[in-house]
Amino acid sequence: MTPATPIRIACDTIDRPALCLACELSANPWKLGFTTGAAPRPRERTVPARPIEAVREESRKAQERCGLPADAPGIRCDEAGRDGFWLHRGFVPQGGANCVVDSSSSAVNRRHRRATTARLAVQQLLTMLLRHVAGERKVGRIVRVPRGEEEDRRQLHRAFTTAKRDRTRVSNRIQGLRASHGLVLPPGRDVPQQLEHLRLGDGAPLPAGLRHRLQQEGAHVVA
C-alpha cells in the first residue's frame, strides 16, 4: 500500500498517520473497509457480525499492512441503524475518533437500496469518511450518540409508546373482524365476556375459529 499521509478531522486534529475504517453493518456478515487516505485501493475484509474482537483484529492487521505504528490513531465510522450505538461505545475506549452517520444523508440513500452490494456500500461509506476528515461538512450528517445512561432512561417511555401502538393495532383488528362478520360489540365491555352472547350478522352462532381469534385478541386488549 501507499505510505500513509496525515489526516485531519474536525473534532480531533490528527497530524500523524491514521487508519480510516468504515463498517457496513448487516445481520451477517459485516463488511469492513480500511484506508490511510493515500491508498489507491482500500483494504476490504469480511467478518462475522457482532464480535467486536474480530473488527479489532482486522484493524491491527490493516495497521501492519499499511506500515503504521501500533499506537497509530484510528478514525472509524458506521451508519446509524438496527445495531444502535454499542459498536461506537466499544470503539471509543480505543482512542482516535469515531462517528456514526445518518444513513438518510448519504449521497445514495441506502435505506432504500436494492442493487447496492455490501462492497459498494462500504466503499461509499469510506469515501464519505475521507471527505469528512478532509473538512467537508455537507457530505453527511453525523449523529449525536447519547450516553449509555441517557439512552437507558428512554426505555420506559419507548415501552409505553409501544404498548399504546400495540393496543391500537389489536383494537383495529377486532373491529375489522367485527365488520367482516356483521358483529355488534357494545362499547365499554371486555371482548371475552361478550362471546357467549354474540351472533353473526345472519343470526348464526360464532364459528370456533373466529371465537378463538376474538378471545386471543381480546386478551391482548385487556392486558
N, C-alpha and C positions, 0 to 999 in steps of 0.2 A: 504494500500500500504506500501511497504518497506520504511523506512525513507530515505530521500534524502541524497545524498553524494555530496561533492563539485565537480564542473566540471570546466575544463579549455578549453578556446577557444583561438586560436592564436591571433586574433585581439584584444580581450578583455579578460584578465585573470580574471576569476571569481572563487574566492576561497571560496565561500559560496554556499549553496544550491540554485540551479536554476531549472527552469521549462523549459523543451525542448518541442517545439511544431512543428510538421510537418503538412503542409497543402497540401492536394491533391485537386487541383482546377479543376473544370469542369463547364459545362454550368449550371447545377443544379442537385443535391446539392453539397456542399463541404464536404470532409471527413477530420476530424482533429484527430491527434494522439498526446497524451501527455505522458511524462515520466520524471522522475527525474534522470535517469541514473542508478538507482539501482532497479527500479521496475521490477519484473519478467514479468509482463503483462501490456502493455501500456493501458492507458485510451483512448478509441475511442468515438468520438461523430460525429454526422452529423448535419450540419447547412445549412440553405438556402444560395445560392450563393450571394456574394457581400456585404450584410450588415456586415460591419466590427465590429459593436457593438455586434453582435451575437458571433463572434470569441472572442472578449474581455470578454464577459460574461462567455463563456465556459472556458476561461483561468483562470478567477477568481475562478470558481467552482473547477477547477483542482488544483489550489493552495491550496484551503481549504481542498480538499480531500487528498492531499499529505502532509498536515500539514506544508505548507510553510508560512512564514510571508507575509503580504500584499505587502511589498517592495522587495520581492524576485525577482531577475533579471530573464528575460526570454530570451531564445535562440530559435529563430524561423527560419524556412526555408520553401520555396516553390520552385516550378520549374518555370523556365522562359518559357513563352508560350503566349497564346492569351490574358491573363489578364494583360500582361505588368508588370509594376512596381508600380502601385498605391497602392497595398496592402503593399508592402515593405515601401513605404513612409508613410503609415498610422501607421505602427508599430514603426518606428524609434523614434518618439517623446516619446514613452512609456519607452524608455531606454532598457538596455540589449543589445543583439546582434541580428541581422537579416541578413540572407544571401539568395541569390537566386541561385539555382543550374541549370546548363546547363543539360537539360534532356537527351541529347545525350551522356553524360558522365556517366550515370547510369550503374550499373552492368548489368541491363536488360534495353535495350533501349525502353522506354515507348512511344516513338514517333510511334512505330510500334507494340504496344501491341495489342493482340487480346483477349486472355482469362484473362488478368490481371484485377482483380476487383479493385474497389476503396479502399477496405480494405487492399488488398495485396499491392497496390501501396503506401498507406500511411505508412504501416509497413516498406517497403523497404526504403522510404524516411527518416523515423525516424531512422532507423538503420544507414543510411548514415550520418545523422546529428550527431549521437552519436560517430561514428567513427571519424568524422571530429573534433569534440570538444575534442576527446581523443588524437589528434595530428596527425592523418593520413592526408596526403595532396594529395594522389593519388586516394582517394576514389571517388572524384567527383570534377568537375571544378566549381568554384564559379564565377558567372557572375558579371562584374563590372556594377553597377547600375548608369546610368547617372543622373545628377541633372535635376530637372524639367525644368529649362530654357534651359539647354543644349539639352534635348530631344525635346523641342518645336521648337528650331531652325532648327531641321531636317525635320520639316513638309513640308516646301516649296520644298526642294529637293525631298522628297518622293512623293509629289503631282505631280511634274514634271516627275519623273520616271514612276509613274503610268499612267499618261496621254500618255506618249510615248508608253508604252506597250499596252494600250487600243487601241490606234490608229493603231498599228501594227496588233493587233488581228482583228480589223474591216476590215482593208485592205485585210488581208488574207481571211476573209470570203467572201468579194466581189469578189476576184479573184477566189475563189472556186465556187461561183455561176456562174461567167462568164464562167469558163471552163466547168462546167457541162451542160451548155445550149448553148455552141458554140457562146457566145457573144464576140464581139470585142470592148473594151473600149479604145479609144485613150488616151494616157497619157497627163497629164497636164490640164485636164478639170474636172469640177465638175460632179459627177455622176448624180445628179438631172437634169442637163441641157442636158444630153445625152439621157435620157429615151424616149423622143419624137421621136427620130430617130433610136433607136435600134431595131434590129430584131434578132430573134433566129437564130441558125446556119442553119436551113432549110428555112429561109426567113419569117417565121410566126411572127406576132406581139407578143409583150411581154404579157404573161398572167397577169391578175390583181394582183394575189398574189405575183408573182415574182417582178412585178413593185413596189408594196408597200414595199416589203422587201428591194429592192435596194434603194428606197427612204429613208427608215429609216437608213440603214447602211451608205448611202452617207451623210446623215445629220450629223452623228457622225464623219465622217472624216472631214467634213467642220468645225465642231465645234472645 
